[in-house]
Amino acid sequence: MIVRTLIADRSELSLIGLRSILSDVPRVELVGVARDAVALQAMIVRHKPHVVLMDHTAEGFGAQAIKDGLKRSRNTRFVSITPAPSTATLLAAVRAGVTSYVRKDCDVQEIIDSVTSTADGTKFYCGKVLEVLRRASVDVDRFMEEPMSCTPVALSDRECQVITMIAEGKSYTRIADALNLSSHTVIAHRRNIMQKLGVNNTAAVVLYAVKNGFVSPNKFLFDQAV
């Protein structure tokens, strides 16, 4: 299969380098280059790429660009390629729906493999990125074995705040006070979250929070009422 690939980055040097690397790969067809999120979304609609190779940390992009792109083309998969990511940066990309993640200082073959493997339906995370996940208490073996979804769950910023506090064991009252909301509104957010996740109990919500890096397992306070 020829892999239609779109590159997205702000740095001209990075764009030149990635084009040079991928242009010599027989399986890869470069369909465009996007230098900001607006151009990226337009190109996703126009070209329906199999893979977007993107630095979501570059100015003008952000993890939200991944979510928006997946909404526009459910068969497109994202590979993040960034400088050494912080835990927050990495988990933001994972939560947004990125399939694979490599660093800009990876070997050329790793970068190529990240694109072709992702197109073939396999997650590809370089060793240094996996180490960041391990330090964040993510079960890497289980994470890598989980099947990919073409329809990632899209939670609002407020829902992300609520699910984090639920996973930390905070009561509705404490969540409401912290977010300046009514308890009724917090309960409504919880109901919406459960509907989006397709679950029917708080334990499943907490499990989702663990698996998707909203909180570290060693910070949970299960002894509080939820």
Residue pairs with C-beta under 8 A, 6 or more apart in sequence:
1 27
1 50
1 119
1 120
2 27
2 28
2 29
3 27
3 28
3 29
3 50
3 51
3 115
3 116
3 119
4 29
4 31
4 47
4 48
4 49
4 50
4 51
5 22
5 28
5 29
5 30
5 31
5 49
5 50
5 51
5 52
5 53
5 115
6 30
6 31
6 32
6 33
6 34
6 40
6 43
6 44
6 47
6 49
6 51
6 52
6 53
7 15
7 18
7 19
7 22
7 30
7 32
7 33
7 34
7 52
7 53
7 54
8 33
8 34
8 35
8 40
8 52
8 53
8 54
8 55
8 58
8 61
8 65
9 15
9 18
9 33
9 35
9 54
9 55
9 58
10 35
10 36
10 55
10 58
10 59
10 60
10 61
11 55
11 58
14 55
14 104
15 33
15 35
18 53
18 81
18 111
19 30
19 33
21 108
21 111
21 112
22 28
22 30
22 53
22 112
22 115
23 30
25 112
25 115
25 116
27 116
27 119
28 112
28 115
28 116
31 43
31 47
31 49
32 43
32 46
32 47
32 49
34 40
34 43
34 54
35 60
36 60
36 61
37 60
37 61
37 62
37 64
37 65
37 68
40 52
40 54
40 61
40 65
40 69
41 65
41 68
41 69
41 72
43 49
44 52
44 69
44 72
44 73
44 76
45 72
45 73
48 73
48 75
48 76
49 73
49 76
50 75
50 76
50 77
50 119
51 76
51 77
51 78
51 79
51 115
51 118
51 119
52 69
52 76
52 77
52 78
52 79
53 79
53 81
53 111
53 114
53 115
54 61
54 65
54 66
54 78
54 79
54 80
54 81
55 61
55 80
55 81
55 82
55 104
56 62
56 63
56 65
56 66
56 78
56 80
56 82
56 92
56 93
56 96
56 98
57 82
57 83
57 85
57 89
63 92
63 93
63 95
63 96
64 96
66 78
66 80
66 93
66 96
66 97
66 98
67 96
67 97
67 152
67 154
69 76
69 78
70 76
70 78
70 97
70 150
70 151
70 152
71 154
74 150
74 151
75 150
77 99
77 100
77 118
77 119
77 148
78 93
78 96
78 97
78 98
78 99
78 100
79 98
79 99
79 100
79 101
79 102
79 114
79 115
79 118
79 124
80 93
80 98
80 100
80 101
80 102
81 101
81 102
81 103
81 104
81 106
81 111
81 114
82 89
82 101
82 103
82 104
83 103
83 104
83 105
84 103
84 105
84 128
85 93
85 101
85 103
85 129
85 132
86 132
87 132
87 135
87 136
87 213
90 101
90 129
90 132
90 133
90 136
91 136
91 212
91 213
91 214
93 101
94 101
94 212
94 213
95 155
95 160
95 212
95 213
95 214
96 152
97 149
97 152
99 118
99 123
99 124
99 148
100 114
100 117
100 118
100 123
100 124
100 125
101 114
101 124
101 125
101 126
101 129
102 110
102 111
102 114
102 124
102 125
102 126
102 129
103 126
103 128
103 129
106 114
106 126
106 128
110 126
113 124
114 124
114 126
117 123
117 124
118 124
121 148
123 144
123 148
125 133
125 144
130 140
130 144
133 140
133 143
134 140
136 213
136 216
137 216
137 217
137 218
138 211
138 213
139 211
142 211
143 211
146 211
153 196
153 197
154 196
155 163
155 193
155 196
158 179
158 189
159 189
159 192
159 193
159 196
160 214
161 179
162 175
162 179
162 186
162 189
162 190
162 193
163 193
163 205
163 208
163 209
163 214
164 209
164 214
164 215
165 174
165 175
165 178
165 179
166 175
166 190
166 202
166 205
166 206
166 209
166 226
167 205
167 206
167 209
167 210
167 214
167 215
167 220
168 215
168 219
168 220
168 221
169 220
169 221
169 222
169 223
169 224
169 226
170 178
170 221
170 224
170 226
171 224
171 225
171 226
172 183
172 186
172 187
172 190
173 183
175 181
175 186
176 182
176 183
176 185
176 186
179 186
181 189
190 202
190 205
193 205
194 200
194 201
194 204
194 205
197 204
197 205
197 208
199 205
199 208
202 226
206 220
209 215
210 217
